[in-house]
Each structure stands twice: as structure tokens, then as C-alpha cells.
């Protein structure tokens, strides 16, 4: 029950913009044959920003 230091994590950063715009506007779901049928998203052309990988 503590508070972690979040000064190094930025949610609003320009490096996130291309990745997130692609996901929101043209991202497609990855369908499976078994329940729960939707298994995340298909990988897009933009790599995940380094500030989100930590």
C-alpha cells in the first residue's frame, strides 16, 4: 500500500501519438475460434513507444 514514483511515466507524450492514433482509427481486433473470441489487436505498422514499454 504505497505510492510509486510516477514522474518518469508520462501518459501524455508526443511519442505515443502515432501508435495511439493508428490503434484508435484503423486498429483491427484479432479474432479467435474459441471463447472469448477477441484476443487483443492485430499488430500495427508503428512500434510501441519506448515510454510505454517500461
C-alpha distance matrix in Angstrom:
0.0 3.7 7.0 9.5 13.1 15.0 18.3 19.8 19.3 21.9 22.4 25.7 27.9 31.5 31.0 29.3 32.3 34.8 32.4 31.0 34.5 35.9 33.2 33.6 37.4 38.8 36.1 37.2 35.4 35.9 37.5 37.6 40.0 37.5 34.9 32.6 35.5 33.5 31.7 30.3 32.6 35.5 35.1 36.5 38.6 35.9 33.4 29.7 29.0 27.5 24.7 23.5 23.8 21.0
3.7 0.0 3.7 6.3 9.7 12.0 15.0 16.8 16.7 19.4 20.4 23.5 25.5 29.2 28.8 27.5 30.5 33.2 31.0 29.8 33.2 34.9 32.5 32.9 36.6 38.2 35.7 37.1 35.7 36.3 38.2 38.5 41.2 39.0 36.5 34.1 36.7 34.4 32.4 30.7 32.6 35.3 34.5 35.7 37.5 34.5 32.0 28.3 27.1 25.4 22.5 21.8 22.3 19.2
7.0 3.7 0.0 3.8 6.6 8.6 11.5 13.6 13.5 16.1 17.2 20.2 22.1 25.9 25.7 24.5 27.5 30.3 28.4 27.1 30.5 32.4 30.2 30.5 34.2 36.0 33.7 35.4 34.3 35.2 37.4 38.1 41.0 39.0 36.5 34.0 36.3 33.7 31.8 29.6 31.2 33.9 32.8 33.7 35.3 32.2 29.8 26.1 24.6 23.0 19.7 19.4 20.3 17.3
9.5 6.3 3.8 0.0 3.8 6.1 9.2 10.5 10.6 13.6 15.2 18.3 19.8 23.5 22.9 22.0 25.2 27.9 25.9 25.1 28.5 30.2 28.2 29.0 32.5 34.1 31.8 33.6 32.7 33.4 35.8 36.5 39.6 37.9 35.7 33.2 35.2 32.4 30.2 28.0 29.3 31.7 30.3 31.1 32.5 29.3 26.7 23.1 21.5 19.6 16.5 16.4 17.1 13.8
13.1 9.7 6.6 3.8 0.0 3.8 5.8 7.4 8.6 11.5 13.9 16.5 17.6 21.2 20.9 20.5 23.6 26.4 24.9 24.3 27.6 29.5 28.0 28.7 32.1 33.8 31.7 34.0 33.4 34.3 37.0 38.0 41.2 39.9 37.8 35.2 36.9 33.9 31.6 29.0 29.9 32.0 30.3 30.7 31.7 28.3 25.8 22.3 20.1 18.0 14.8 15.5 16.5 13.3
15.0 12.0 8.6 6.1 3.8 0.0 3.8 5.4 5.3 7.9 10.1 12.7 14.0 17.7 17.5 16.9 20.0 22.9 21.5 20.6 23.9 25.9 24.5 25.1 28.5 30.3 28.4 30.8 30.4 31.6 34.4 35.7 39.1 37.9 35.9 33.1 34.6 31.4 29.3 26.4 27.0 29.1 27.5 27.6 28.6 25.1 22.9 19.4 17.1 15.5 12.0 12.6 14.2 11.7
18.3 15.0 11.5 9.2 5.8 3.8 0.0 3.8 5.6 7.3 10.4 12.1 12.8 16.3 16.5 16.6 19.5 22.5 21.7 21.1 24.1 26.3 25.4 26.0 29.1 31.0 29.5 32.2 32.3 33.6 36.6 38.1 41.6 40.7 38.8 36.0 37.2 33.9 31.8 28.7 28.8 30.7 28.7 28.4 28.9 25.3 23.2 19.9 17.1 15.4 11.8 13.5 15.4 13.0
19.8 16.8 13.6 10.5 7.4 5.4 3.8 0.0 3.8 6.4 10.0 11.9 11.6 14.8 14.2 14.7 17.9 20.5 19.5 19.6 22.7 24.6 23.8 24.9 27.9 29.4 27.8 30.5 30.6 31.7 34.9 36.3 39.9 39.1 37.5 34.8 35.8 32.5 30.1 27.0 26.9 28.4 26.1 25.9 26.2 22.5 20.1 17.0 14.1 11.9 8.7 10.8 12.3 9.9
19.3 16.7 13.5 10.6 8.6 5.3 5.6 3.8 0.0 3.8 6.6 9.2 9.6 13.1 12.4 12.0 15.3 17.9 16.6 16.3 19.5 21.4 20.3 21.3 24.5 26.1 24.3 26.9 27.1 28.3 31.4 32.9 36.5 35.8 34.1 31.3 32.2 28.9 26.6 23.5 23.4 25.2 23.2 23.0 23.6 20.1 17.9 14.5 11.9 10.5 6.8 7.9 10.2 8.5
21.9 19.4 16.1 13.6 11.5 7.9 7.3 6.4 3.8 0.0 3.8 5.6 6.2 9.9 10.0 9.5 12.3 15.4 14.7 14.0 16.9 19.2 18.5 19.1 22.0 23.9 22.6 25.6 26.1 27.8 31.0 32.9 36.5 36.1 34.4 31.5 32.1 28.6 26.7 23.3 22.8 24.5 22.5 21.8 22.3 18.7 17.2 14.0 11.2 10.8 7.1 8.3 11.5 11.0
22.4 20.4 17.2 15.2 13.9 10.1 10.4 10.0 6.6 3.8 0.0 3.8 6.0 9.5 10.0 8.1 10.4 13.7 12.7 11.2 14.1 16.6 15.6 15.7 18.8 21.0 19.7 22.6 23.2 25.1 28.2 30.4 34.0 33.5 31.7 28.8 29.3 25.7 24.1 20.7 20.2 22.2 20.6 19.9 20.8 17.5 16.4 13.2 11.1 11.9 8.5 8.2 11.9 12.2
25.7 23.5 20.2 18.3 16.5 12.7 12.1 11.9 9.2 5.6 3.8 0.0 3.8 6.9 8.7 7.5 8.7 12.4 12.5 10.9 13.0 16.0 15.7 15.5 18.0 20.6 20.0 23.3 24.3 26.6 29.8 32.3 35.9 35.8 34.1 31.1 31.3 27.6 26.3 22.7 21.6 23.3 21.7 20.3 20.8 17.4 17.0 14.3 11.9 13.1 10.2 10.7 14.4 15.1
27.9 25.5 22.1 19.8 17.6 14.0 12.8 11.6 9.6 6.2 6.0 3.8 0.0 3.8 5.4 5.7 7.2 10.6 11.2 10.8 12.7 15.3 15.8 16.2 18.3 20.4 20.0 23.4 24.8 26.8 30.3 32.8 36.5 36.6 35.3 32.4 32.3 28.5 27.0 23.3 21.8 23.0 20.8 19.1 19.0 15.4 14.9 12.6 9.6 10.8 8.4 9.9 13.4 14.4
31.5 29.2 25.9 23.5 21.2 17.7 16.3 14.8 13.1 9.9 9.5 6.9 3.8 0.0 3.8 5.3 5.3 8.1 9.9 10.1 11.1 13.7 15.0 15.5 16.9 18.9 19.0 22.6 24.5 26.6 30.2 32.9 36.7 37.2 36.1 33.3 32.8 29.0 27.6 23.8 21.8 22.4 20.0 17.8 17.0 13.6 13.8 12.5 9.5 11.5 10.2 11.8 14.9 16.6
31.0 28.8 25.7 22.9 20.9 17.5 16.5 14.2 12.4 10.0 10.0 8.7 5.4 3.8 0.0 3.8 5.6 7.2 8.0 9.4 11.2 12.8 13.9 15.4 16.9 18.2 17.8 21.2 23.0 24.7 28.3 30.8 34.6 35.2 34.4 31.7 31.1 27.4 25.5 21.8 19.8 20.1 17.4 15.3 14.5 10.8 10.4 9.1 6.0 8.1 7.7 9.3 11.9 14.0
29.3 27.5 24.5 22.0 20.5 16.9 16.6 14.7 12.0 9.5 8.1 7.5 5.7 5.3 3.8 0.0 3.8 6.0 5.6 6.0 8.5 10.3 10.7 12.0 14.1 15.6 14.8 18.2 19.8 21.7 25.2 27.8 31.6 32.0 31.0 28.3 27.8 24.0 22.4 18.6 16.7 17.5 15.3 13.5 13.5 10.0 9.9 7.8 5.8 8.8 7.9 7.9 11.0 13.4
32.3 30.5 27.5 25.2 23.6 20.0 19.5 17.9 15.3 12.3 10.4 8.7 7.2 5.3 5.6 3.8 0.0 3.9 5.6 5.3 5.9 8.5 9.9 10.4 11.8 13.7 13.8 17.5 19.7 22.0 25.5 28.4 32.1 32.9 31.9 29.2 28.3 24.5 23.4 19.6 17.3 17.9 15.9 13.4 13.3 10.3 11.4 10.4 9.0 12.3 11.7 11.6 14.6 17.2
34.8 33.2 30.3 27.9 26.4 22.9 22.5 20.5 17.9 15.4 13.7 12.4 10.6 8.1 7.2 6.0 3.9 0.0 3.8 5.6 5.2 6.2 8.6 10.1 10.5 11.5 11.9 15.6 18.1 20.2 23.8 26.8 30.5 31.6 31.1 28.5 27.2 23.5 22.3 18.6 15.8 15.6 13.4 10.4 9.7 7.1 9.2 9.4 9.0 12.7 13.2 12.8 15.1 18.3
32.4 31.0 28.4 25.9 24.9 21.5 21.7 19.5 16.6 14.7 12.7 12.5 11.2 9.9 8.0 5.6 5.6 3.8 0.0 3.8 5.7 5.5 6.4 8.8 10.3 10.8 9.9 13.3 15.3 17.1 20.8 23.6 27.3 28.3 27.7 25.1 24.0 20.3 18.8 15.1 12.5 12.6 10.4 8.1 8.5 5.7 7.0 6.4 7.3 11.0 11.7 10.4 12.4 15.8
31.0 29.8 27.1 25.1 24.3 20.6 21.1 19.6 16.3 14.0 11.2 10.9 10.8 10.1 9.4 6.0 5.3 5.6 3.8 0.0 3.8 5.4 5.0 6.1 8.4 10.0 9.2 12.7 14.5 17.0 20.4 23.3 27.0 27.7 26.7 23.9 23.0 19.2 18.3 14.5 12.3 13.3 12.1 10.2 11.5 9.3 10.5 9.1 9.6 13.2 12.8 11.0 13.7 16.7
34.5 33.2 30.5 28.5 27.6 23.9 24.1 22.7 19.5 16.9 14.1 13.0 12.7 11.1 11.2 8.5 5.9 5.2 5.7 3.8 0.0 3.8 5.4 5.2 5.8 8.0 8.8 12.5 15.1 17.9 21.2 24.5 28.0 29.1 28.2 25.5 24.2 20.5 20.0 16.5 13.7 14.3 13.4 10.8 11.5 10.1 12.4 12.0 12.5 16.2 16.0 14.7 17.3 20.4
35.9 34.9 32.4 30.2 29.5 25.9 26.3 24.6 21.4 19.2 16.6 16.0 15.3 13.7 12.8 10.3 8.5 6.2 5.5 5.4 3.8 0.0 3.8 5.6 5.4 5.5 6.0 9.7 12.6 15.1 18.5 21.8 25.3 26.7 26.3 23.8 22.1 18.5 17.9 14.5 11.3 11.2 10.2 7.3 8.4 7.9 10.7 11.1 12.7 16.4 17.1 15.3 17.3 20.7
33.2 32.5 30.2 28.2 28.0 24.5 25.4 23.8 20.3 18.5 15.6 15.7 15.8 15.0 13.9 10.7 9.9 8.6 6.4 5.0 5.4 3.8 0.0 3.8 5.8 5.9 4.3 7.7 9.8 12.5 15.8 19.0 22.6 23.7 22.9 20.4 18.9 15.2 14.7 11.1 8.3 9.3 9.1 7.6 10.0 9.5 11.3 10.8 12.8 16.4 16.6 14.2 16.0 19.3
33.6 32.9 30.5 29.0 28.7 25.1 26.0 24.9 21.3 19.1 15.7 15.5 16.2 15.5 15.4 12.0 10.4 10.1 8.8 6.1 5.2 5.6 3.8 0.0 3.8 6.1 6.0 9.1 11.2 14.5 17.3 20.7 24.1 25.0 23.8 21.1 19.9 16.2 16.4 13.1 10.8 12.3 12.8 11.2 13.4 12.8 14.8 14.0 15.4 18.9 18.6 16.3 18.6 21.6
37.4 36.6 34.2 32.5 32.1 28.5 29.1 27.9 24.5 22.0 18.8 18.0 18.3 16.9 16.9 14.1 11.8 10.5 10.3 8.4 5.8 5.4 5.8 3.8 0.0 3.8 6.1 9.1 12.1 15.4 18.1 21.7 25.0 26.3 25.6 23.1 21.3 17.8 18.4 15.4 12.5 13.1 13.7 11.4 13.1 13.3 16.0 16.0 17.5 21.2 21.2 19.2 21.5 24.7
38.8 38.2 36.0 34.1 33.8 30.3 31.0 29.4 26.1 23.9 21.0 20.6 20.4 18.9 18.2 15.6 13.7 11.5 10.8 10.0 8.0 5.5 5.9 6.1 3.8 0.0 3.8 6.4 9.9 12.9 15.6 19.3 22.5 24.2 24.0 21.8 19.5 16.2 16.7 14.0 10.6 10.4 11.2 9.1 10.9 12.1 15.0 15.6 17.8 21.5 22.1 19.9 21.6 25.1
36.1 35.7 33.7 31.8 31.7 28.4 29.5 27.8 24.3 22.6 19.7 20.0 20.0 19.0 17.8 14.8 13.8 11.9 9.9 9.2 8.8 6.0 4.3 6.0 6.1 3.8 0.0 3.8 6.8 9.7 12.8 16.3 19.7 21.2 20.9 18.6 16.5 13.1 13.1 10.2 6.8 7.1 8.3 7.2 10.2 11.2 13.4 13.6 16.2 19.7 20.4 17.7 19.0 22.5
37.2 37.1 35.4 33.6 34.0 30.8 32.2 30.5 26.9 25.6 22.6 23.3 23.4 22.6 21.2 18.2 17.5 15.6 13.3 12.7 12.5 9.7 7.7 9.1 9.1 6.4 3.8 0.0 3.8 6.6 9.3 12.9 16.2 17.9 17.9 15.9 13.4 10.3 10.8 8.8 5.8 5.9 8.7 8.9 12.2 13.8 15.7 16.0 19.0 22.3 23.1 20.2 21.0 24.4
35.4 35.7 34.3 32.7 33.4 30.4 32.3 30.6 27.1 26.1 23.2 24.3 24.8 24.5 23.0 19.8 19.7 18.1 15.3 14.5 15.1 12.6 9.8 11.2 12.1 9.9 6.8 3.8 0.0 3.8 6.2 9.7 13.0 14.4 14.2 12.2 9.7 6.5 7.3 6.0 4.4 5.9 9.5 11.0 14.6 16.0 17.1 16.9 20.1 23.0 23.7 20.4 20.9 24.0
35.9 36.3 35.2 33.4 34.3 31.6 33.6 31.7 28.3 27.8 25.1 26.6 26.8 26.6 24.7 21.7 22.0 20.2 17.1 17.0 17.9 15.1 12.5 14.5 15.4 12.9 9.7 6.6 3.8 0.0 3.8 6.7 10.3 11.9 12.5 11.0 8.2 5.8 5.4 5.6 5.0 5.4 9.1 11.6 15.2 16.9 17.4 17.5 21.0 23.5 24.6 21.2 21.1 24.1
37.5 38.2 37.4 35.8 37.0 34.4 36.6 34.9 31.4 31.0 28.2 29.8 30.3 30.2 28.3 25.2 25.5 23.8 20.8 20.4 21.2 18.5 15.8 17.3 18.1 15.6 12.8 9.3 6.2 3.8 0.0 3.8 6.9 8.8 9.7 8.9 5.4 4.6 6.0 8.0 8.5 9.1 12.8 15.3 18.8 20.6 21.2 21.2 24.7 27.1 28.1 24.6 24.4 27.2
37.6 38.5 38.1 36.5 38.0 35.7 38.1 36.3 32.9 32.9 30.4 32.3 32.8 32.9 30.8 27.8 28.4 26.8 23.6 23.3 24.5 21.8 19.0 20.7 21.7 19.3 16.3 12.9 9.7 6.7 3.8 0.0 3.8 5.6 7.5 7.7 4.6 6.0 6.5 9.7 11.2 11.7 15.0 18.0 21.4 23.2 23.3 23.1 26.7 28.8 29.8 26.2 25.6 28.2
40.0 41.2 41.0 39.6 41.2 39.1 41.6 39.9 36.5 36.5 34.0 35.9 36.5 36.7 34.6 31.6 32.1 30.5 27.3 27.0 28.0 25.3 22.6 24.1 25.0 22.5 19.7 16.2 13.0 10.3 6.9 3.8 0.0 3.8 7.0 8.6 6.0 8.9 9.9 13.3 14.9 15.3 18.6 21.5 24.8 26.8 26.9 26.8 30.5 32.4 33.5 29.9 29.1 31.6
37.5 39.0 39.0 37.9 39.9 37.9 40.7 39.1 35.8 36.1 33.5 35.8 36.6 37.2 35.2 32.0 32.9 31.6 28.3 27.7 29.1 26.7 23.7 25.0 26.3 24.2 21.2 17.9 14.4 11.9 8.8 5.6 3.8 0.0 3.8 6.2 5.4 8.8 9.7 13.4 15.8 16.9 20.1 23.2 26.7 28.3 28.0 27.5 31.0 32.7 33.4 29.7 28.9 31.0
34.9 36.5 36.5 35.7 37.8 35.9 38.8 37.5 34.1 34.4 31.7 34.1 35.3 36.1 34.4 31.0 31.9 31.1 27.7 26.7 28.2 26.3 22.9 23.8 25.6 24.0 20.9 17.9 14.2 12.5 9.7 7.5 7.0 3.8 0.0 3.1 4.6 7.8 9.2 12.7 15.6 17.5 20.7 23.7 27.3 28.4 28.1 27.1 30.4 32.1 32.4 28.6 28.1 30.0
32.6 34.1 34.0 33.2 35.2 33.1 36.0 34.8 31.3 31.5 28.8 31.1 32.4 33.3 31.7 28.3 29.2 28.5 25.1 23.9 25.5 23.8 20.4 21.1 23.1 21.8 18.6 15.9 12.2 11.0 8.9 7.7 8.6 6.2 3.1 0.0 3.9 5.7 7.2 10.3 13.3 15.7 18.8 21.7 25.5 26.3 26.0 24.8 27.9 29.7 29.8 26.0 25.7 27.6
35.5 36.7 36.3 35.2 36.9 34.6 37.2 35.8 32.2 32.1 29.3 31.3 32.3 32.8 31.1 27.8 28.3 27.2 24.0 23.0 24.2 22.1 18.9 19.9 21.3 19.5 16.5 13.4 9.7 8.2 5.4 4.6 6.0 5.4 4.6 3.9 0.0 3.8 6.2 9.4 11.7 13.4 16.9 19.6 23.3 24.6 24.8 24.0 27.4 29.5 30.0 26.2 26.0 28.3
33.5 34.4 33.7 32.4 33.9 31.4 33.9 32.5 28.9 28.6 25.7 27.6 28.5 29.0 27.4 24.0 24.5 23.5 20.3 19.2 20.5 18.5 15.2 16.2 17.8 16.2 13.1 10.3 6.5 5.8 4.6 6.0 8.9 8.8 7.8 5.7 3.8 0.0 3.8 6.0 8.2 10.5 13.9 16.4 20.2 21.2 21.4 20.6 23.8 26.1 26.5 22.8 22.8 25.3
31.7 32.4 31.8 30.2 31.6 29.3 31.8 30.1 26.6 26.7 24.1 26.3 27.0 27.6 25.5 22.4 23.4 22.3 18.8 18.3 20.0 17.9 14.7 16.4 18.4 16.7 13.1 10.8 7.3 5.4 6.0 6.5 9.9 9.7 9.2 7.2 6.2 3.8 0.0 3.8 6.8 9.0 11.8 14.8 18.5 19.4 19.0 18.0 21.4 23.4 24.0 20.3 19.8 22.3
30.3 30.7 29.6 28.0 29.0 26.4 28.7 27.0 23.5 23.3 20.7 22.7 23.3 23.8 21.8 18.6 19.6 18.6 15.1 14.5 16.5 14.5 11.1 13.1 15.4 14.0 10.2 8.8 6.0 5.6 8.0 9.7 13.3 13.4 12.7 10.3 9.4 6.0 3.8 0.0 3.8 6.9 9.3 12.0 15.7 16.1 15.9 14.7 18.0 20.1 20.6 17.0 16.9 19.6
32.6 32.6 31.2 29.3 29.9 27.0 28.8 26.9 23.4 22.8 20.2 21.6 21.8 21.8 19.8 16.7 17.3 15.8 12.5 12.3 13.7 11.3 8.3 10.8 12.5 10.6 6.8 5.8 4.4 5.0 8.5 11.2 14.9 15.8 15.6 13.3 11.7 8.2 6.8 3.8 0.0 3.8 6.3 8.5 12.3 13.1 13.4 12.9 16.3 19.0 19.8 16.4 16.7 19.8
35.5 35.3 33.9 31.7 32.0 29.1 30.7 28.4 25.2 24.5 22.2 23.3 23.0 22.4 20.1 17.5 17.9 15.6 12.6 13.3 14.3 11.2 9.3 12.3 13.1 10.4 7.1 5.9 5.9 5.4 9.1 11.7 15.3 16.9 17.5 15.7 13.4 10.5 9.0 6.9 3.8 0.0 3.8 6.3 9.9 11.6 12.3 12.8 16.5 19.2 20.6 17.7 17.5 21.0
35.1 34.5 32.8 30.3 30.3 27.5 28.7 26.1 23.2 22.5 20.6 21.7 20.8 20.0 17.4 15.3 15.9 13.4 10.4 12.1 13.4 10.2 9.1 12.8 13.7 11.2 8.3 8.7 9.5 9.1 12.8 15.0 18.6 20.1 20.7 18.8 16.9 13.9 11.8 9.3 6.3 3.8 0.0 3.8 7.0 8.3 8.7 9.7 13.4 16.0 18.0 15.4 15.0 18.6
36.5 35.7 33.7 31.1 30.7 27.6 28.4 25.9 23.0 21.8 19.9 20.3 19.1 17.8 15.3 13.5 13.4 10.4 8.1 10.2 10.8 7.3 7.6 11.2 11.4 9.1 7.2 8.9 11.0 11.6 15.3 18.0 21.5 23.2 23.7 21.7 19.6 16.4 14.8 12.0 8.5 6.3 3.8 0.0 3.8 5.6 7.5 9.2 12.4 15.6 17.5 15.4 15.6 19.4
38.6 37.5 35.3 32.5 31.7 28.6 28.9 26.2 23.6 22.3 20.8 20.8 19.0 17.0 14.5 13.5 13.3 9.7 8.5 11.5 11.5 8.4 10.0 13.4 13.1 10.9 10.2 12.2 14.6 15.2 18.8 21.4 24.8 26.7 27.3 25.5 23.3 20.2 18.5 15.7 12.3 9.9 7.0 3.8 0.0 3.8 6.7 9.6 12.2 15.2 17.6 16.3 16.5 20.3
35.9 34.5 32.2 29.3 28.3 25.1 25.3 22.5 20.1 18.7 17.5 17.4 15.4 13.6 10.8 10.0 10.3 7.1 5.7 9.3 10.1 7.9 9.5 12.8 13.3 12.1 11.2 13.8 16.0 16.9 20.6 23.2 26.8 28.3 28.4 26.3 24.6 21.2 19.4 16.1 13.1 11.6 8.3 5.6 3.8 0.0 3.8 6.5 8.5 11.7 13.9 13.0 13.5 17.2
33.4 32.0 29.8 26.7 25.8 22.9 23.2 20.1 17.9 17.2 16.4 17.0 14.9 13.8 10.4 9.9 11.4 9.2 7.0 10.5 12.4 10.7 11.3 14.8 16.0 15.0 13.4 15.7 17.1 17.4 21.2 23.3 26.9 28.0 28.1 26.0 24.8 21.4 19.0 15.9 13.4 12.3 8.7 7.5 6.7 3.8 0.0 3.8 6.2 8.7 11.5 10.5 10.2 13.9
29.7 28.3 26.1 23.1 22.3 19.4 19.9 17.0 14.5 14.0 13.2 14.3 12.6 12.5 9.1 7.8 10.4 9.4 6.4 9.1 12.0 11.1 10.8 14.0 16.0 15.6 13.6 16.0 16.9 17.5 21.2 23.1 26.8 27.5 27.1 24.8 24.0 20.6 18.0 14.7 12.9 12.8 9.7 9.2 9.6 6.5 3.8 0.0 3.8 6.5 8.5 6.8 7.0 10.7
29.0 27.1 24.6 21.5 20.1 17.1 17.1 14.1 11.9 11.2 11.1 11.9 9.6 9.5 6.0 5.8 9.0 9.0 7.3 9.6 12.5 12.7 12.8 15.4 17.5 17.8 16.2 19.0 20.1 21.0 24.7 26.7 30.5 31.0 30.4 27.9 27.4 23.8 21.4 18.0 16.3 16.5 13.4 12.4 12.2 8.5 6.2 3.8 0.0 3.8 5.5 5.5 6.7 9.8
27.5 25.4 23.0 19.6 18.0 15.5 15.4 11.9 10.5 10.8 11.9 13.1 10.8 11.5 8.1 8.8 12.3 12.7 11.0 13.2 16.2 16.4 16.4 18.9 21.2 21.5 19.7 22.3 23.0 23.5 27.1 28.8 32.4 32.7 32.1 29.7 29.5 26.1 23.4 20.1 19.0 19.2 16.0 15.6 15.2 11.7 8.7 6.5 3.8 0.0 3.8 5.4 5.2 7.3
24.7 22.5 19.7 16.5 14.8 12.0 11.8 8.7 6.8 7.1 8.5 10.2 8.4 10.2 7.7 7.9 11.7 13.2 11.7 12.8 16.0 17.1 16.6 18.6 21.2 22.1 20.4 23.1 23.7 24.6 28.1 29.8 33.5 33.4 32.4 29.8 30.0 26.5 24.0 20.6 19.8 20.6 18.0 17.5 17.6 13.9 11.5 8.5 5.5 3.8 0.0 3.8 5.7 6.5
23.5 21.8 19.4 16.4 15.5 12.6 13.5 10.8 7.9 8.3 8.2 10.7 9.9 11.8 9.3 7.9 11.6 12.8 10.4 11.0 14.7 15.3 14.2 16.3 19.2 19.9 17.7 20.2 20.4 21.2 24.6 26.2 29.9 29.7 28.6 26.0 26.2 22.8 20.3 17.0 16.4 17.7 15.4 15.4 16.3 13.0 10.5 6.8 5.5 5.4 3.8 0.0 3.8 5.8
23.8 22.3 20.3 17.1 16.5 14.2 15.4 12.3 10.2 11.5 11.9 14.4 13.4 14.9 11.9 11.0 14.6 15.1 12.4 13.7 17.3 17.3 16.0 18.6 21.5 21.6 19.0 21.0 20.9 21.1 24.4 25.6 29.1 28.9 28.1 25.7 26.0 22.8 19.8 16.9 16.7 17.5 15.0 15.6 16.5 13.5 10.2 7.0 6.7 5.2 5.7 3.8 0.0 3.8
21.0 19.2 17.3 13.8 13.3 11.7 13.0 9.9 8.5 11.0 12.2 15.1 14.4 16.6 14.0 13.4 17.2 18.3 15.8 16.7 20.4 20.7 19.3 21.6 24.7 25.1 22.5 24.4 24.0 24.1 27.2 28.2 31.6 31.0 30.0 27.6 28.3 25.3 22.3 19.6 19.8 21.0 18.6 19.4 20.3 17.2 13.9 10.7 9.8 7.3 6.5 5.8 3.8 0.0
